[in-house]
């Protein structure tokens, strides 16, 4: 089972990706995680990408395509791609790679939230720079405001989580995803799920569809 999962910033796609990985045994490939790893390494590429993120701009397609496809070369089946593709150029690169290697996608799943919800979720996020714990000033506040429950360090707001940047990121997402959604809808694999509400409610909207696809693919493999 090969899945694309995407959604506006703060939609919970990474949270639900982890549930999908655990339940169905897929390999998780996250463009955000790969990019953050490069930035944390402090490599020249990481520093270049960090500058784009600070401005709320998208990282150039050539960079993102190279990073993601290098991961796919090691995982040809049973994967979930989180946050990729995000532009028409990335779709072309991905589809060409999948076609050349005889790999098919089973589902392009969008978890959708509106702009105000996205901005509230993102701009309220706080992160511990020492241990990596994540909080939200409204939905998951620390016991002591501004202080990490785990290690006692002072929490920070990432540059790309500021309200103005979060709003810009949302609008870029909507603009860039319109042709991508149209493409995957035409292929018959696009499904939009309402991402509003508690995690458990959203999960109840997602997993019946995945159960069906997983069962279908399992039967197909058994008959090959």
MDAnalysis code that builds the backbone (N, CA, C; Angstrom):
import MDAnalysis as mda
import numpy as np

u = mda.Universe.empty(672, n_residues=224, atom_resindex=np.repeat(np.arange(224), 3), trajectory=True)
u.add_TopologyAttr("name", ["N", "CA", "C"] * 224)
u.add_TopologyAttr("resid", np.arange(1, 225))
u.add_TopologyAttr("resname", ["UNK", "UNK", "UNK", "UNK", "UNK", "UNK", "UNK", "UNK", "UNK", "UNK", "UNK", "UNK", "UNK", "UNK", "UNK", "UNK", "UNK", "UNK", "UNK", "UNK", "UNK", "UNK", "UNK", "UNK", "UNK", "UNK", "UNK", "UNK", "UNK", "UNK", "UNK", "UNK", "UNK", "UNK", "UNK", "UNK", "UNK", "UNK", "UNK", "UNK", "UNK", "UNK", "UNK", "UNK", "UNK", "UNK", "UNK", "UNK", "UNK", "UNK", "UNK", "UNK", "UNK", "UNK", "UNK", "UNK", "UNK", "UNK", "UNK", "UNK", "UNK", "UNK", "UNK", "UNK", "UNK", "UNK", "UNK", "UNK", "UNK", "UNK", "UNK", "UNK", "UNK", "UNK", "UNK", "UNK", "UNK", "UNK", "UNK", "UNK", "UNK", "UNK", "UNK", "UNK", "UNK", "UNK", "UNK", "UNK", "UNK", "UNK", "UNK", "UNK", "UNK", "UNK", "UNK", "UNK", "UNK", "UNK", "UNK", "UNK", "UNK", "UNK", "UNK", "UNK", "UNK", "UNK", "UNK", "UNK", "UNK", "UNK", "UNK", "UNK", "UNK", "UNK", "UNK", "UNK", "UNK", "UNK", "UNK", "UNK", "UNK", "UNK", "UNK", "UNK", "UNK", "UNK", "UNK", "UNK", "UNK", "UNK", "UNK", "UNK", "UNK", "UNK", "UNK", "UNK", "UNK", "UNK", "UNK", "UNK", "UNK", "UNK", "UNK", "UNK", "UNK", "UNK", "UNK", "UNK", "UNK", "UNK", "UNK", "UNK", "UNK", "UNK", "UNK", "UNK", "UNK", "UNK", "UNK", "UNK", "UNK", "UNK", "UNK", "UNK", "UNK", "UNK", "UNK", "UNK", "UNK", "UNK", "UNK", "UNK", "UNK", "UNK", "UNK", "UNK", "UNK", "UNK", "UNK", "UNK", "UNK", "UNK", "UNK", "UNK", "UNK", "UNK", "UNK", "UNK", "UNK", "UNK", "UNK", "UNK", "UNK", "UNK", "UNK", "UNK", "UNK", "UNK", "UNK", "UNK", "UNK", "UNK", "UNK", "UNK", "UNK", "UNK", "UNK", "UNK", "UNK", "UNK", "UNK", "UNK", "UNK", "UNK", "UNK", "UNK", "UNK", "UNK", "UNK", "UNK", "UNK", "UNK", "UNK", "UNK"])
u.atoms.positions = np.array([
    [0.848, -1.188, 0.000],
    [0.000, 0.000, 0.000],
    [0.887, 1.243, 0.000],
    [0.751, 2.072, -1.033],
    [1.558, 3.285, -1.178],
    [0.646, 4.505, -1.134],
    [0.943, 5.426, -0.221],
    [0.030, 6.533, 0.059],
    [0.758, 7.872, 0.013],
    [0.074, 8.879, -0.540],
    [0.461, 10.270, -0.354],
    [-0.472, 10.854, 0.694],
    [0.072, 11.623, 1.628],
    [-0.776, 12.317, 2.595],
    [-0.344, 13.770, 2.629],
    [-1.305, 14.663, 2.539],
    [-0.966, 16.075, 2.553],
    [-2.100, 16.861, 3.185],
    [-1.818, 18.121, 3.467],
    [-2.802, 18.987, 4.091],
    [-2.147, 20.297, 4.444],
    [-2.939, 21.330, 4.724],
    [-2.381, 22.620, 5.115],
    [-1.538, 22.494, 6.377],
    [-0.653, 23.454, 6.606],
    [0.130, 23.439, 7.848],
    [-0.785, 23.321, 9.067],
    [-0.427, 22.413, 9.974],
    [-1.209, 22.236, 11.189],
    [-2.396, 21.304, 11.054],
    [-2.548, 20.659, 9.908],
    [-3.719, 19.815, 9.665],
    [-3.669, 18.485, 10.413],
    [-2.500, 18.138, 10.951],
    [-2.376, 16.869, 11.680],
    [-1.926, 15.723, 10.821],
    [-1.447, 16.015, 9.612],
    [-1.068, 14.926, 8.707],
    [0.097, 14.102, 9.247],
    [1.038, 14.738, 9.920],
    [2.165, 13.977, 10.480],
    [1.710, 13.080, 11.624],
    [0.805, 13.586, 12.462],
    [0.255, 12.785, 13.559],
    [-0.448, 11.549, 13.018],
    [-1.282, 11.740, 12.009],
    [-2.019, 10.613, 11.453],
    [-1.126, 9.704, 10.616],
    [-0.089, 10.271, 10.033],
    [0.880, 9.428, 9.319],
    [1.501, 8.405, 10.271],
    [1.844, 8.860, 11.476],
    [2.457, 7.946, 12.442],
    [1.491, 6.834, 12.840],
    [0.216, 7.152, 12.960],
    [-0.786, 6.119, 13.252],
    [-0.887, 5.129, 12.106],
    [-0.867, 5.638, 10.886],
    [-0.950, 4.778, 9.706],
    [0.263, 3.860, 9.636],
    [1.435, 4.410, 9.892],
    [2.666, 3.613, 9.889],
    [2.569, 2.466, 10.888],
    [2.099, 2.780, 12.089],
    [2.007, 1.767, 13.149],
    [0.962, 0.702, 12.831],
    [-0.196, 1.111, 12.313],
    [-1.291, 0.172, 12.080],
    [-1.058, -0.715, 10.856],
    [-0.453, -0.133, 9.805],
    [-0.354, -0.875, 8.545],
    [1.073, -1.257, 8.166],
    [2.032, -0.910, 9.015],
    [3.408, -1.350, 8.772],
    [4.075, -0.684, 7.586],
    [3.751, 0.584, 7.338],
    [4.350, 1.298, 6.221],
    [5.616, 2.028, 6.661],
    [6.445, 2.369, 5.686],
    [7.627, 3.193, 5.942],
    [7.255, 4.657, 5.764],
    [7.628, 5.465, 6.721],
    [7.269, 6.883, 6.738],
    [8.372, 7.705, 6.087],
    [8.005, 8.451, 5.047],
    [8.945, 9.340, 4.370],
    [8.365, 10.745, 4.431],
    [8.963, 11.601, 5.241],
    [8.444, 12.945, 5.465],
    [9.398, 13.983, 4.897],
    [8.903, 14.810, 3.981],
    [9.752, 15.872, 3.435],
    [10.187, 16.818, 4.552],
    [9.281, 17.112, 5.489],
    [9.620, 18.014, 6.584],
    [10.725, 17.464, 7.472],
    [10.635, 16.175, 7.803],
    [11.662, 15.554, 8.646],
    [13.014, 15.545, 7.950],
    [13.007, 15.226, 6.660],
    [14.259, 15.171, 5.902],
    [14.903, 16.553, 5.848],
    [14.075, 17.569, 5.605],
    [14.589, 18.940, 5.532],
    [15.117, 19.392, 6.891],
    [14.351, 19.123, 7.973],
    [14.800, 19.523, 9.308],
    [16.101, 18.831, 9.689],
    [16.260, 17.579, 9.286],
    [17.496, 16.846, 9.590],
    [18.692, 17.533, 8.941],
    [18.525, 17.956, 7.696],
    [19.617, 18.648, 7.008],
    [19.930, 19.978, 7.685],
    [18.882, 20.679, 8.120],
    [19.092, 21.968, 8.790],
    [19.820, 21.766, 10.116],
    [19.408, 20.743, 10.878],
    [20.046, 20.465, 12.172],
    [21.507, 20.055, 12.003],
    [21.813, 19.397, 10.885],
    [23.201, 19.014, 10.602],
    [24.073, 20.226, 10.334],
    [23.436, 21.324, 9.934],
    [24.186, 22.537, 9.634],
    [24.959, 22.464, 8.337],
    [24.528, 21.586, 7.440],
    [25.205, 21.445, 6.149],
    [24.932, 22.688, 5.298],
    [25.750, 22.930, 4.267],
    [25.470, 24.068, 3.372],
    [24.061, 23.994, 2.786],
    [23.631, 22.785, 2.413],
    [22.274, 22.614, 1.888],
    [21.242, 22.948, 2.967],
    [21.508, 22.505, 4.194],
    [20.602, 22.791, 5.301],
    [20.473, 24.283, 5.568],
    [21.587, 24.998, 5.520],
    [21.549, 26.446, 5.748],
    [20.781, 27.158, 4.633],
    [20.949, 26.669, 3.425],
    [20.222, 27.257, 2.289],
    [18.719, 27.043, 2.456],
    [18.319, 25.840, 2.850],
    [16.903, 25.551, 3.029],
    [16.321, 26.336, 4.196],
    [17.088, 26.509, 5.255],
    [16.610, 27.253, 6.426],
    [16.271, 28.696, 6.055],
    [17.043, 29.288, 5.165],
    [16.791, 30.668, 4.746],
    [15.442, 30.773, 4.036],
    [15.112, 29.783, 3.206],
    [13.810, 29.794, 2.535],
    [12.672, 29.695, 3.558],
    [12.816, 28.779, 4.526],
    [11.764, 28.565, 5.510],
    [11.533, 29.797, 6.374],
    [12.598, 30.498, 6.717],
    [12.460, 31.703, 7.541],
    [11.574, 32.744, 6.871],
    [11.681, 32.797, 5.560],
    [10.882, 33.766, 4.803],
    [9.471, 33.252, 4.515],
    [9.213, 31.984, 4.836],
    [7.924, 31.394, 4.535],
    [7.806, 30.961, 3.087],
    [8.947, 30.853, 2.392],
    [8.957, 30.447, 0.991],
    [9.140, 28.940, 0.870],
    [8.735, 28.405, -0.285],
    [8.968, 26.998, -0.557],
    [10.416, 26.771, -0.970],
    [10.959, 25.650, -0.542],
    [12.306, 25.254, -0.965],
    [12.240, 24.846, -2.434],
    [13.235, 25.198, -3.250],
    [13.196, 24.876, -4.682],
    [12.948, 23.393, -4.958],
    [12.189, 23.140, -6.023],
    [11.796, 21.775, -6.372],
    [12.980, 20.849, -6.592],
    [14.031, 21.356, -7.222],
    [15.177, 20.493, -7.528],
    [15.786, 19.908, -6.259],
    [15.826, 20.709, -5.196],
    [16.382, 20.242, -3.928],
    [15.472, 19.190, -3.304],
    [14.176, 19.493, -3.224],
    [13.225, 18.586, -2.579],
    [13.113, 17.275, -3.357],
    [13.052, 17.347, -4.680],
    [12.960, 16.129, -5.498],
    [14.131, 15.197, -5.232],
    [15.326, 15.753, -5.184],
    [16.527, 14.940, -4.953],
    [16.473, 14.251, -3.594],
    [16.068, 15.003, -2.563],
    [16.023, 14.444, -1.213],
    [14.999, 13.308, -1.108],
    [13.799, 13.508, -1.674],
    [12.736, 12.514, -1.544],
    [13.003, 11.278, -2.398],
    [13.387, 11.474, -3.622],
    [13.591, 10.320, -4.508],
    [14.764, 9.466, -4.042],
    [15.743, 10.079, -3.402],
    [16.836, 9.273, -2.836],
    [16.318, 8.331, -1.754],
    [15.275, 8.761, -1.015],
    [14.652, 7.889, -0.015],
    [13.829, 6.791, -0.680],
    [13.118, 7.133, -1.741],
    [12.280, 6.145, -2.425],
    [13.115, 5.043, -3.081],
    [14.338, 5.349, -3.434],
    [15.192, 4.323, -4.028],
    [15.440, 3.182, -3.045],
    [15.344, 3.489, -1.751],
    [15.567, 2.471, -0.714],
    [14.272, 1.839, -0.237],
    [13.132, 2.394, -0.652],
    [11.837, 1.867, -0.200],
    [10.855, 1.921, -1.359],
    [10.761, 0.810, -2.091],
    [9.979, 0.790, -3.323],
    [8.502, 0.509, -3.087],
    [8.146, -0.106, -1.976],
    [6.756, -0.463, -1.697],
    [6.426, -0.199, -0.231],
    [5.108, -0.125, 0.041],
    [4.612, 0.041, 1.412],
    [5.184, 1.284, 2.096],
    [4.915, 2.421, 1.476],
    [5.396, 3.689, 2.037],
    [4.260, 4.700, 2.126],
    [4.465, 5.679, 2.983],
    [3.577, 6.832, 3.055],
    [4.444, 8.070, 2.915],
    [4.117, 8.894, 1.933],
    [4.847, 10.132, 1.668],
    [4.088, 11.293, 2.292],
    [4.704, 11.968, 3.221],
    [4.079, 13.071, 3.956],
    [4.634, 14.408, 3.447],
    [3.739, 15.244, 2.903],
    [4.141, 16.589, 2.516],
    [4.818, 16.686, 1.170],
    [4.705, 15.664, 0.360],
    [5.311, 15.654, -0.973],
    [4.437, 14.804, -1.885],
    [4.175, 15.262, -3.103],
    [4.640, 16.479, -3.772],
    [3.810, 17.693, -3.386],
    [4.423, 18.869, -3.495],
    [3.755, 20.117, -3.123],
    [3.676, 21.108, -4.282],
    [4.279, 20.794, -5.418],
    [4.193, 21.651, -6.598],
    [3.994, 20.764, -7.815],
    [3.571, 21.387, -8.917],
    [3.376, 20.628, -10.154],
    [4.686, 19.988, -10.613],
    [5.793, 20.697, -10.449],
    [7.099, 20.156, -10.848],
    [7.456, 18.928, -10.021],
    [7.107, 18.935, -8.741],
    [7.385, 17.774, -7.893],
    [6.517, 16.590, -8.299],
    [5.263, 16.855, -8.696],
    [4.393, 15.782, -9.185],
    [5.013, 15.111, -10.402],
    [5.505, 15.915, -11.330],
    [6.111, 15.374, -12.549],
    [7.309, 14.501, -12.207],
    [8.171, 14.990, -11.311],
    [9.355, 14.215, -10.923],
    [8.958, 12.903, -10.259],
    [7.979, 12.971, -9.358],
    [7.541, 11.765, -8.660],
    [6.883, 10.775, -9.617],
    [5.964, 11.249, -10.445],
    [5.256, 10.353, -11.359],
    [6.206, 9.707, -12.357],
    [7.180, 10.444, -12.835],
    [8.172, 9.861, -13.750],
    [8.969, 8.764, -13.057],
    [9.354, 9.025, -11.809],
    [10.114, 8.013, -11.059],
    [9.270, 6.760, -10.830],
    [8.021, 6.940, -10.386],
    [7.152, 5.791, -10.116],
    [6.889, 4.990, -11.390],
    [6.634, 5.682, -12.496],
    [6.379, 4.995, -13.766],
    [7.603, 4.187, -14.198],
    [8.775, 4.793, -14.108],
    [10.013, 4.118, -14.533],
    [10.299, 2.872, -13.716],
    [9.805, 2.826, -12.480],
    [10.102, 1.699, -11.589],
    [8.880, 0.808, -11.339],
    [7.813, 1.020, -12.084],
    [6.636, 0.157, -11.970],
    [5.942, 0.221, -10.628],
    [5.948, 1.393, -10.006],
    [5.339, 1.572, -8.685],
    [4.039, 2.364, -8.850],
    [2.972, 1.931, -8.174],
    [1.706, 2.664, -8.264],
    [1.314, 3.216, -6.899],
    [0.596, 4.341, -6.944],
    [0.034, 4.927, -5.731],
    [-1.392, 4.434, -5.546],
    [-1.753, 4.143, -4.297],
    [-3.104, 3.658, -3.997],
    [-4.029, 4.770, -3.525],
    [-3.465, 5.822, -2.939],
    [-4.308, 6.855, -2.343],
    [-3.542, 8.160, -2.227],
    [-4.216, 9.263, -2.572],
    [-3.709, 10.606, -2.286],
    [-4.698, 11.225, -1.305],
    [-4.332, 11.247, -0.040],
    [-5.230, 11.634, 1.047],
    [-4.921, 13.045, 1.524],
    [-5.919, 13.931, 1.481],
    [-5.761, 15.279, 1.999],
    [-6.563, 15.421, 3.293],
    [-5.893, 15.871, 4.356],
    [-6.569, 16.239, 5.599],
    [-6.696, 17.756, 5.579],
    [-7.927, 18.239, 5.481],
    [-8.130, 19.659, 5.197],
    [-8.642, 20.421, 6.413],
    [-8.066, 21.624, 6.634],
    [-8.566, 22.582, 7.621],
    [-8.549, 23.967, 6.978],
    [-9.364, 24.887, 7.524],
    [-9.413, 26.224, 6.942],
    [-8.240, 27.081, 7.418],
    [-8.125, 28.269, 6.850],
    [-6.953, 29.116, 7.109],
    [-6.844, 29.540, 8.571],
    [-7.939, 29.976, 9.163],
    [-7.863, 30.445, 10.550],
    [-7.476, 29.328, 11.503],
    [-8.012, 28.143, 11.268],
    [-7.655, 26.992, 12.106],
    [-6.183, 26.645, 11.939],
    [-5.711, 26.678, 10.708],
    [-4.304, 26.381, 10.431],
    [-3.393, 27.363, 11.154],
    [-3.699, 28.655, 11.047],
    [-2.858, 29.680, 11.665],
    [-2.869, 29.541, 13.183],
    [-4.040, 29.269, 13.764],
    [-4.126, 29.102, 15.221],
    [-3.282, 27.917, 15.688],
    [-3.379, 26.809, 14.972],
    [-2.622, 25.619, 15.365],
    [-1.122, 25.841, 15.245],
    [-0.702, 26.483, 14.154],
    [0.728, 26.665, 13.909],
    [1.329, 27.748, 14.803],
    [0.688, 28.898, 14.877],
    [1.271, 30.011, 15.618],
    [1.274, 29.768, 17.125],
    [0.435, 28.849, 17.589],
    [0.412, 28.522, 19.015],
    [1.389, 27.439, 19.419],
    [2.115, 26.908, 18.456],
    [3.036, 25.800, 18.744],
    [4.319, 26.324, 19.393],
    [4.791, 25.623, 20.421],
    [6.041, 25.950, 21.086],
    [6.881, 24.673, 21.203],
    [8.178, 24.822, 21.047],
    [9.080, 23.666, 20.988],
    [10.215, 23.850, 21.982],
    [10.618, 22.754, 22.606],
    [11.781, 22.783, 23.484],
    [13.042, 22.610, 22.632],
    [13.943, 23.584, 22.649],
    [15.146, 23.469, 21.815],
    [16.135, 22.419, 22.310],
    [15.939, 21.969, 23.549],
    [16.886, 21.009, 24.126],
    [16.445, 19.566, 23.904],
    [15.202, 19.234, 24.275],
    [14.759, 17.831, 24.191],
    [13.787, 17.579, 23.045],
    [13.307, 18.640, 22.394],
    [12.427, 18.467, 21.242],
    [10.956, 18.306, 21.559],
    [10.566, 18.384, 22.833],
    [9.148, 18.265, 23.192],
    [8.346, 19.388, 22.541],
    [7.117, 19.051, 22.139],
    [6.270, 20.017, 21.423],
    [5.022, 20.319, 22.249],
    [4.671, 21.593, 22.329],
    [3.501, 22.036, 23.082],
    [2.662, 22.968, 22.213],
    [1.471, 23.285, 22.720],
    [0.635, 24.306, 22.095],
    [0.039, 25.149, 23.202],
    [0.053, 26.466, 23.004],
    [-0.387, 27.354, 24.084],
    [-1.854, 27.147, 24.437],
    [-2.659, 26.622, 23.517],
    [-4.081, 26.403, 23.767],
    [-4.409, 24.928, 23.964],
    [-3.928, 24.067, 23.064],
    [-4.353, 22.665, 23.054],
    [-3.479, 21.745, 23.902],
    [-2.226, 22.119, 24.114],
    [-1.328, 21.253, 24.886],
    [-0.294, 22.115, 25.616],
    [-0.743, 22.973, 26.550],
    [0.190, 23.884, 27.215],
    [1.076, 23.164, 28.235],
    [2.281, 23.679, 28.464],
    [3.120, 23.120, 29.538],
    [2.537, 23.500, 30.892],
    [2.944, 22.779, 31.936],
    [2.425, 23.063, 33.279],
    [2.781, 24.481, 33.716],
    [4.032, 24.891, 33.409],
    [4.474, 26.267, 33.692],
    [4.609, 26.978, 32.348],
    [3.887, 28.072, 32.135],
    [3.935, 28.744, 30.841],
    [5.367, 29.054, 30.382],
    [5.675, 28.624, 29.159],
    [6.980, 28.927, 28.566],
    [8.102, 28.009, 28.981],
    [7.815, 27.002, 29.835],
    [8.868, 26.120, 30.351],
    [8.544, 24.663, 29.995],
    [9.528, 23.931, 29.512],
    [9.337, 22.532, 29.138],
    [9.073, 21.657, 30.355],
    [8.027, 20.834, 30.280],
    [7.705, 19.907, 31.369],
    [8.794, 18.852, 31.547],
    [9.464, 18.498, 30.454],
    [10.398, 17.372, 30.469],
    [11.749, 17.759, 31.052],
    [12.333, 18.860, 30.540],
    [13.714, 19.177, 30.949],
    [13.863, 20.565, 31.577],
    [12.788, 21.344, 31.614],
    [12.860, 22.647, 32.274],
    [13.438, 23.770, 31.434],
    [13.727, 23.501, 30.160],
    [14.268, 24.547, 29.296],
    [13.168, 25.519, 28.881],
    [13.578, 26.720, 28.488],
    [12.612, 27.706, 28.014],
    [12.179, 27.356, 26.598],
    [10.873, 27.361, 26.366],
    [10.331, 26.997, 25.060],
    [10.513, 28.129, 24.060],
    [10.555, 27.759, 22.784],
    [10.717, 28.748, 21.726],
    [9.610, 28.579, 20.686],
    [9.401, 29.626, 19.921],
    [8.539, 29.550, 18.749],
    [9.440, 29.545, 17.518],
    [9.303, 28.517, 16.674],
    [10.115, 28.468, 15.468],
    [9.790, 29.653, 14.568],
    [10.793, 30.103, 13.810],
    [10.604, 31.237, 12.913],
    [9.446, 31.002, 11.943],
    [9.335, 29.771, 11.421],
    [8.297, 29.497, 10.430],
    [6.944, 29.203, 11.075],
    [6.838, 29.326, 12.419],
    [5.557, 29.167, 13.109],
    [4.920, 30.515, 13.484],
    [5.589, 31.615, 13.173],
    [4.996, 32.922, 13.456],
    [3.706, 33.103, 12.664],
    [2.780, 33.902, 13.197],
    [1.464, 34.027, 12.565],
    [1.547, 34.512, 11.122],
    [2.372, 35.537, 10.869],
    [2.438, 36.065, 9.506],
    [2.994, 35.033, 8.536],
    [3.987, 34.279, 8.989],
    [4.576, 33.244, 8.131],
    [3.598, 32.088, 7.954],
    [2.889, 31.725, 9.034],
    [1.916, 30.629, 8.960],
    [0.799, 30.953, 7.970],
    [0.355, 32.197, 7.968],
    [-0.705, 32.596, 7.032],
    [-0.194, 32.557, 5.587],
    [1.030, 32.987, 5.396],
    [1.633, 32.945, 4.058],
    [1.795, 31.502, 3.595],
    [2.225, 30.624, 4.502],
    [2.408, 29.206, 4.149],
    [1.078, 28.569, 3.746],
    [0.014, 28.915, 4.456],
    [-1.302, 28.360, 4.130],
    [-1.710, 28.754, 2.716],
    [-1.542, 30.031, 2.401],
    [-1.987, 30.515, 1.094],
    [-1.141, 29.942, -0.039],
    [0.135, 29.751, 0.217],
    [0.992, 29.092, -0.771],
    [0.526, 27.651, -0.980],
    [0.204, 26.977, 0.124],
    [-0.272, 25.592, 0.032],
    [-1.518, 25.501, -0.847],
    [-2.516, 26.345, -0.582],
    [-3.776, 26.299, -1.331],
    [-3.521, 26.557, -2.819],
    [-2.720, 27.556, -3.121],
    [-2.432, 27.905, -4.512],
    [-1.715, 26.772, -5.240],
    [-0.697, 26.217, -4.591],
    [0.111, 25.193, -5.258],
    [-0.585, 23.839, -5.338],
    [-1.467, 23.542, -4.370],
    [-2.078, 22.214, -4.350],
    [-3.265, 22.091, -5.294],
    [-3.825, 23.196, -5.746],
    [-5.014, 23.126, -6.605],
    [-4.793, 22.245, -7.841],
    [-3.743, 22.462, -8.641],
    [-3.539, 21.580, -9.804],
    [-3.149, 20.158, -9.419],
    [-2.489, 19.998, -8.279],
    [-2.085, 18.662, -7.831],
    [-3.310, 17.840, -7.449],
    [-4.212, 18.470, -6.714],
    [-5.454, 17.792, -6.342],
    [-6.255, 17.430, -7.590],
    [-6.312, 18.335, -8.524],
    [-7.017, 18.072, -9.787],
    [-6.415, 16.864, -10.502],
    [-5.089, 16.767, -10.493],
    [-4.388, 15.656, -11.144],
    [-4.728, 14.321, -10.490],
    [-4.644, 14.268, -9.166],
    [-4.899, 12.994, -8.480],
    [-6.385, 12.655, -8.428],
    [-7.229, 13.661, -8.468],
    [-8.663, 13.386, -8.581],
    [-8.954, 12.725, -9.933],
    [-8.317, 13.206, -10.988],
    [-8.510, 12.624, -12.323],
    [-8.015, 11.182, -12.371],
    [-7.006, 10.875, -11.555],
    [-6.503, 9.496, -11.495],
    [-7.388, 8.590, -10.636],
    [-8.335, 9.199, -9.925],
    [-9.279, 8.430, -9.124],
    [-8.761, 7.983, -7.781],
    [-7.696, 8.627, -7.270],
    [-7.137, 8.185, -5.986],
    [-7.176, 9.279, -4.921],
    [-7.724, 10.457, -5.263],
    [-7.753, 11.560, -4.299],
    [-8.976, 11.474, -3.394],
    [-8.742, 11.641, -2.080],
    [-9.826, 11.702, -1.099],
    [-9.507, 12.832, -0.118],
    [-10.501, 13.702, 0.135],
    [-10.345, 14.752, 1.147],
    [-11.100, 14.350, 2.408],
    [-10.418, 14.479, 3.558],
    [-11.017, 14.206, 4.864],
    [-11.016, 15.502, 5.669],
    [-12.104, 15.768, 6.358],
    [-12.207, 16.939, 7.223],
    [-11.266, 16.766, 8.415],
    [-10.324, 17.698, 8.559],
    [-9.350, 17.603, 9.645],
    [-9.726, 18.374, 10.887],
    [-10.913, 18.949, 10.909],
    [-11.349, 19.721, 12.071],
    [-11.813, 18.778, 13.178],
    [-11.478, 19.112, 14.414],
    [-11.904, 18.295, 15.548],
    [-10.755, 17.556, 16.199],
    [-11.048, 16.837, 17.300],
    [-10.025, 16.076, 18.009],
    [-9.386, 14.998, 17.126],
    [-8.201, 14.585, 17.500],
    [-7.443, 13.596, 16.726],
    [-8.245, 12.314, 16.521],
    [-8.905, 11.840, 17.585],
    [-9.643, 10.582, 17.484],
    [-10.798, 10.682, 16.490],
    [-11.449, 11.832, 16.458],
    [-12.554, 12.012, 15.510],
    [-12.054, 11.967, 14.078],
    [-10.948, 12.640, 13.825],
    [-10.386, 12.660, 12.473],
    [-9.915, 11.260, 12.081],
    [-9.321, 10.546, 13.018],
    [-8.843, 9.189, 12.739],
    [-10.005, 8.270, 12.338],
    [-11.163, 8.460, 12.961],
    [-12.333, 7.643, 12.617],
    [-12.795, 7.897, 11.178],
    [-12.470, 9.068, 10.656],
    [-12.807, 9.365, 9.260],
    [-11.795, 8.758, 8.294],
    [-10.588, 8.509, 8.786],
    [-9.504, 8.051, 7.919],
    [-9.405, 6.531, 7.828],
    [-9.411, 5.847, 8.986],
    [-8.979, 4.447, 8.968],
    [-9.913, 3.484, 8.233],
    [-11.245, 3.727, 8.137],
    [-12.049, 2.780, 7.345],
    [-11.620, 2.721, 5.879],
    [-11.263, 3.863, 5.324],
    [-10.775, 3.905, 3.943],
    [-9.472, 3.133, 3.804],
    [-8.565, 3.320, 4.753],
    [-7.283, 2.622, 4.696],
    [-7.458, 1.128, 4.921],
    [-8.391, 0.746, 5.797],
    [-8.683, -0.682, 5.998],
    [-9.106, -1.323, 4.684],
    [-9.963, -0.616, 3.939],
    [-10.447, -1.141, 2.663],
    [-9.303, -1.312, 1.663],
    [-8.467, -0.278, 1.532],
    [-7.355, -0.353, 0.576],
    [-6.360, -1.426, 0.984],
    [-6.071, -1.505, 2.278],
    [-5.115, -2.501, 2.769],
    [-5.620, -3.912, 2.497],
    [-6.903, -4.147, 2.748],
    [-7.497, -5.459, 2.494],
    [-7.481, -5.790, 1.006],
    [-7.805, -4.805, 0.178],
    [-7.804, -5.002, -1.273],
    [-6.418, -5.356, -1.786],
    [-5.391, -4.627, -1.311],
    [-4.035, -4.878, -1.782],
    [-3.508, -6.215, -1.276],
    [-3.902, -6.585, -0.073],
    [-3.488, -7.888, 0.461],
    [-4.054, -9.028, -0.383],
    [-5.322, -8.915, -0.766],
    [-5.938, -9.938, -1.610],
    [-5.285, -9.979, -2.993],
    [-4.944, -8.800, -3.516],
    [-4.311, -8.741, -4.830],
    [-2.960, -9.445, -4.809],
    [-2.181, -9.197, -3.751],
    [-0.863, -9.833, -3.639],
    [-1.000, -11.343, -3.506],
    [-2.012, -11.782, -2.778],
    [-2.208, -13.235, -2.588],
    [-2.534, -13.944, -3.896],
    [-3.150, -13.227, -4.842],
    [-3.559, -13.849, -6.093],
    [-2.540, -13.650, -7.226],
    [-1.437, -12.985, -6.913],
    [-0.412, -12.816, -7.953],
    [0.442, -14.076, -8.082],
])
